[in-house]
Amino acid sequence: MAHPAVLRKLVDEYEALRAVHADRSNVEPRGRIAEVACALCISTGTSDVDAALVAAYHQLRGAQVHDDSLLAR
């Protein structure tokens, strides 16, 4: 499972892109949504974006990130 800060970033980006895509039928966000969905699936060990979101929410619900020094590299 990915670091909680990484999961949070992926979930936030996926939700933001999904909201943008809902407002417009622009091709560019769709490509990025697919990339982020794939990253979410890989990070959570799932093969479906909905399952990946559930797994990420479950992990993030109890996660308390106090040290993100590994992400600063």
N, CA, C and O of each residue as an XYZ file, in Angstrom:
292
protein
N       0.852     -1.179      0.000
C       0.000      0.000      0.000
C       0.895      1.239      0.000
O       1.928      1.271      0.668
N       0.503      2.210     -0.724
C       1.277      3.446     -0.853
C       1.240      4.255      0.439
O       0.377      4.054      1.293
N       2.181      5.159      0.560
C       2.226      6.084      1.696
C       0.918      6.878      1.714
O       0.418      7.257      0.655
N       0.359      7.134      2.897
C      -0.917      7.857      2.972
C      -0.915      9.212      2.267
O      -1.931      9.613      1.699
N       0.199      9.911      2.297
C       0.251     11.218      1.623
C       0.136     11.050      0.106
O      -0.477     11.876     -0.571
N       0.722      9.987     -0.415
C       0.634      9.705     -1.851
C      -0.798      9.331     -2.207
O      -1.343      9.818     -3.198
N      -1.403      8.473     -1.405
C      -2.801      8.088     -1.648
C      -3.716      9.305     -1.602
O      -4.593      9.457     -2.451
N      -3.515     10.171     -0.613
C      -4.358     11.369     -0.477
C      -4.239     12.223     -1.725
O      -5.244     12.714     -2.240
N      -3.009     12.407     -2.219
C      -2.797     13.222     -3.416
C      -3.494     12.605     -4.624
O      -4.136     13.311     -5.401
N      -3.368     11.300     -4.780
C      -4.012     10.621     -5.911
C      -5.532     10.715     -5.835
O      -6.190     10.995     -6.837
N      -6.085     10.482     -4.659
C      -7.545     10.560     -4.486
C      -8.028     11.974     -4.765
O      -9.016     12.166     -5.475
N      -7.334     12.971     -4.209
C      -7.737     14.362     -4.426
C      -7.675     14.734     -5.908
O      -8.578     15.387     -6.431
N      -6.600     14.312     -6.577
C      -6.458     14.629     -7.993
C      -7.534     13.921     -8.821
O      -8.113     14.519     -9.728
N      -7.799     12.656     -8.511
C      -8.818     11.915     -9.245
C     -10.186     12.586     -9.086
O     -10.915     12.764    -10.063
N     -10.524     12.952     -7.860
C     -11.825     13.592     -7.616
C     -11.920     14.942     -8.311
O     -12.975     15.281     -8.848
N     -10.843     15.719     -8.314
C     -10.849     17.025     -8.981
C     -10.999     16.859    -10.495
O     -11.772     17.578    -11.129
N     -10.264     15.920    -11.064
C     -10.366     15.679    -12.502
C     -11.742     15.158    -12.892
O     -12.279     15.520    -13.939
N     -12.295     14.322    -12.059
C     -13.637     13.798    -12.337
C     -14.663     14.928    -12.316
O     -15.594     14.935    -13.122
N     -14.498     15.880    -11.402
C     -15.411     17.027    -11.338
C     -15.257     17.909    -12.573
O     -16.252     18.389    -13.117
N     -14.022     18.127    -13.021
C     -13.780     18.928    -14.227
C     -14.377     18.233    -15.442
O     -15.000     18.869    -16.292
N     -14.179     16.923    -15.514
C     -14.693     16.158    -16.648
C     -16.220     16.177    -16.671
O     -16.820     16.167    -17.746
N     -16.845     16.203    -15.517
C     -18.308     16.228    -15.455
C     -18.843     17.547    -16.008
O     -19.935     17.592    -16.575
N     -18.064     18.625    -15.838
C     -18.494     19.941    -16.310
C     -18.247     20.144    -17.800
O     -18.966     20.898    -18.456
N     -17.230     19.471    -18.333
C     -16.874     19.628    -19.744
C     -16.615     18.260    -20.357
O     -16.296     17.296    -19.661
N     -16.756     18.201    -21.641
C     -16.400     16.951    -22.327
C     -15.071     17.155    -23.045
O     -14.952     16.924    -24.248
N     -14.081     17.590    -22.282
C     -12.744     17.842    -22.803
C     -11.955     16.537    -22.809
O     -12.037     15.763    -21.856
N     -11.207     16.288    -23.850
C     -10.444     15.052    -23.987
C      -9.245     15.026    -23.044
O      -8.903     13.966    -22.522
N      -8.605     16.162    -22.817
C      -7.380     16.207    -22.003
C      -7.585     15.681    -20.586
O      -6.800     14.838    -20.151
N      -8.601     16.135    -19.839
C      -8.769     15.573    -18.494
C      -9.048     14.078    -18.502
O      -8.673     13.379    -17.561
N      -9.701     13.573    -19.550
C      -9.987     12.138    -19.606
C      -8.710     11.318    -19.618
O      -8.639     10.278    -18.962
N      -7.711     11.762    -20.346
C      -6.435     11.051    -20.383
C      -5.757     11.060    -19.030
O      -5.211     10.046    -18.594
N      -5.789     12.194    -18.369
C      -5.171     12.300    -17.051
C      -5.963     11.498    -16.028
O      -5.371     10.896    -15.132
N      -7.275     11.476    -16.141
C      -8.098     10.665    -15.232
C      -7.690      9.198    -15.348
O      -7.574      8.504    -14.338
N      -7.476      8.728    -16.563
C      -7.069      7.339    -16.765
C      -5.713      7.070    -16.117
O      -5.511      6.013    -15.520
N      -4.784      8.020    -16.231
C      -3.466      7.859    -15.618
C      -3.565      7.795    -14.097
O      -2.941      6.943    -13.465
N      -4.342      8.689    -13.520
C      -4.483      8.726    -12.066
C      -5.230      7.494    -11.579
O      -4.889      6.935    -10.538
N      -6.245      7.067    -12.320
C      -6.977      5.851    -11.960
C      -6.047      4.648    -11.951
O      -6.114      3.810    -11.052
N      -5.183      4.564    -12.950
C      -4.216      3.469    -13.019
C      -3.265      3.518    -11.827
O      -2.971      2.484    -11.226
N      -2.784      4.710    -11.480
C      -1.889      4.865    -10.330
C      -2.593      4.473     -9.036
O      -1.984      3.862     -8.157
N      -3.871      4.822     -8.915
C      -4.641      4.432     -7.729
C      -4.761      2.915     -7.643
O      -4.599      2.334     -6.570
N      -5.045      2.279     -8.768
C      -5.173      0.820     -8.781
C      -3.857      0.147     -8.403
O      -3.845     -0.796     -7.612
N      -2.769      0.620     -8.957
C      -1.465      0.053     -8.634
C      -1.138      0.274     -7.160
O      -0.643     -0.630     -6.487
N      -1.414      1.472     -6.662
C      -1.088      1.819     -5.277
C      -1.894      1.028     -4.256
O      -1.443      0.810     -3.132
N      -3.085      0.600     -4.651
C      -3.950     -0.112     -3.708
C      -4.036     -1.607     -3.994
O      -4.665     -2.350     -3.240
N      -3.410     -2.045     -5.073
C      -3.436     -3.470     -5.409
C      -4.780     -3.936     -5.925
O      -5.157     -5.092     -5.735
N      -5.502     -3.046     -6.573
C      -6.811     -3.387     -7.122
C      -6.764     -3.265     -8.643
O      -5.783     -2.778     -9.205
N      -7.820     -3.705     -9.295
C      -7.858     -3.612    -10.755
C      -9.015     -2.759    -11.254
O      -9.275     -2.706    -12.456
N      -9.700     -2.102    -10.351
C     -10.869     -1.286    -10.685
C     -10.778      0.012     -9.894
O     -10.477     -0.012     -8.701
N     -11.034      1.139    -10.543
C     -10.869      2.428     -9.868
C     -11.831      2.581     -8.692
O     -11.469      3.188     -7.684
N     -13.036      2.051     -8.795
C     -13.974      2.146     -7.677
C     -13.453      1.376     -6.460
O     -13.531      1.857     -5.329
N     -12.923      0.177     -6.706
C     -12.331     -0.600     -5.614
C     -11.096      0.104     -5.065
O     -10.843      0.070     -3.861
N     -10.326      0.744     -5.947
C      -9.137      1.479     -5.507
C      -9.518      2.637     -4.600
O      -8.851      2.890     -3.596
N     -10.583      3.339     -4.949
C     -11.032      4.452     -4.105
C     -11.499      3.964     -2.741
O     -11.194      4.578     -1.719
N     -12.239      2.862     -2.725
C     -12.689      2.290     -1.451
C     -11.489      1.902     -0.593
O     -11.447      2.202      0.600
N     -10.512      1.233     -1.209
C      -9.318      0.818     -0.468
C      -8.541      2.031      0.037
O      -8.062      2.032      1.171
N      -8.414      3.052     -0.790
C      -7.694      4.263     -0.389
C      -8.425      4.969      0.747
O      -7.798      5.371      1.727
N      -9.745      5.125      0.628
C     -10.514      5.766      1.703
C     -10.374      4.989      2.999
O     -10.238      5.575      4.073
N     -10.408      3.676      2.896
C     -10.280      2.835      4.089
C      -8.920      3.043      4.749
O      -8.831      3.176      5.970
N      -7.870      3.070      3.947
C      -6.540      3.282      4.517
C      -6.389      4.691      5.074
O      -5.816      4.878      6.147
N      -6.897      5.673      4.357
C      -6.723      7.062      4.769
C      -7.553      7.409      5.998
O      -7.187      8.297      6.769
N      -8.645      6.725      6.177
C      -9.522      7.018      7.309
C      -8.766      6.893      8.628
O      -8.962      7.706      9.531
N      -7.912      5.893      8.748
C      -7.180      5.687      9.990
C      -5.756      6.194      9.963
O      -5.050      6.111     10.969
N      -5.320      6.718      8.825
C      -3.921      7.137      8.707
C      -3.709      8.519      9.299
O      -4.504      9.437      9.096
N      -2.649      8.637     10.011
C      -2.216      9.924     10.543
C      -0.794     10.153     10.050
O       0.146      9.525     10.537
N      -0.641     11.038      9.099
C       0.673     11.276      8.521
C       1.370     12.366      9.322
O       0.973     13.531      9.294
N       2.411     11.968     10.034
C       3.176     12.930     10.816
C       4.535     13.173     10.187
O       5.143     14.219     10.419
N       5.016     12.244      9.409
C       6.330     12.360      8.822
C       6.249     12.032      7.347
O       6.073     10.877      6.959
N       6.381     13.085      6.517
C       6.359     12.868      5.082
C       7.731     13.119      4.471
O       7.837     13.480      3.299
N       8.781     12.929      5.265
C      10.130     13.206      4.796
C      10.521     12.350      3.599
O      11.341     12.773      2.784
N       9.951     11.158      3.477
C      10.266     10.312      2.332
C       9.753     10.919      1.030
O      10.285     10.639     -0.045
N       8.732     11.737      1.130
C       8.155     12.340     -0.067
C       8.914     13.587     -0.497
O       8.737     14.053     -1.623
N       9.746     14.132      0.365
C      10.462     15.371      0.082
C      11.681     15.145     -0.803
O      12.312     16.114     -1.227
N      12.020     13.933     -1.084
C      13.227     13.650     -1.882
C      13.051     13.974     -3.315
O      13.975     13.791     -4.108
